[in-house]
């Protein structure tokens, strides 16, 4: 069995976590797609890929949370706009965001598990 540079496996883990296929990962790291599929059978390798996916999800949720805070601040400012139509639209937008907020809380709870 050939020895593969550890960094190739680490790169493969990151690329798989990001959603690339085994064949594409193999091409990127200089091994066959079949080799990548064999790596994926290793429980430790699989766990590292899953940990990478969780980290990507965590970073994505953090970025979305930051953007949502900015959006809420913008809507809060619009709530005090002199034009009633803008206030009503801003209030409606805030209320419609509540289900997404609940979904976000559920994702955070699953990440904590």
N, C-alpha and C positions, 0 to 999 in steps of 0.2 A: 504494500500500500504506500502510495506516495505521501510525502510530508508536505503539508500546505502551510504557508506562512500564516502565523496567528493573526496578523493584521487583515489577511484576506477573509478569515472567518468573522472577525470583528466588523469589517466593512459589510460583509454579507448580512450579518445580524441587523445592522442599521438600515440597509436597503430593504430587507424583508419587512422590517418594522414599518418602513415608510410605504409599503404596499406593492413593491416590485415583485414580479414573478420569479420563480426559481431559475428559469432560463435566462431572463434578463440579468438577474443577479450574477449568475455564473459567467456570463459574458463580461460583466463589469469587473469581476474580481479575477478573471482568467482561469476559471474552471468550468466544467460542464454543468449543465442544468441538473443532470443526474447526481453529480457530487453534492450540489446544494440540497437536492431532495434527500440524500442520505444524511447530510448534516441535520436536516430538519427532523429526522427520526430520533436524534439524540435529545433526551429530556432536558439536559442542561442548556443545550443550544436553543431548544424551543422556548424554555423559560426566559432566556435572554431576549429572544425576539418579542415575546409577550411583554416583558418589562419595557422594552423599547417602545412598543405600541402604547402602553399605559403612559409613558413619559410624553409621547407625542400628543396623546389625548389631553393630558394634564396641561401641557403648554398651550394647546389650542383653546381649552376652556379658560385658561388665565387670560389669553389675548381677547377672547370674546367678552369676558367679564369686564375688562378694561374698556372695550368699545361700548358695551352696554351702559356702563357708568357715564361715559361721555354723552351718549344718546339721551339718557335720562336727564342729565343736566341741561341739555339743549331743550328737551321737552318742558322741563320745569321753567325755564326762561320763557318759553312760548306761552305757558299758562298765564303769565302776567302781561301778555301782549294786549294792547288796547282793543284790538279787533276781536270781537266775540267768536267769529268763525275760527280764528287761529287757536284761541283758548279751547274751544270745544274739540277741535281736531287733536290738539296736543293731549287733552284729557283722555280722549278715546284711544289714542295710540298707547298711552301709558296703561290703560285698562286691558287692552288687547295683548299687552306683553306679559301679563300675569301667568298664563299657562306655560309660556316658554320659561319663565322664572322657576316654576315648579319643576319642569323637566330638567333644568339646570341643577336644581337642588338634588334631584334623583341621581343625576350623573355624578355629582360630587360625592354622594353617599356610596355609590357603587365603587368609585375610585378609592374611597377610604377603606373598603373591605378587602 
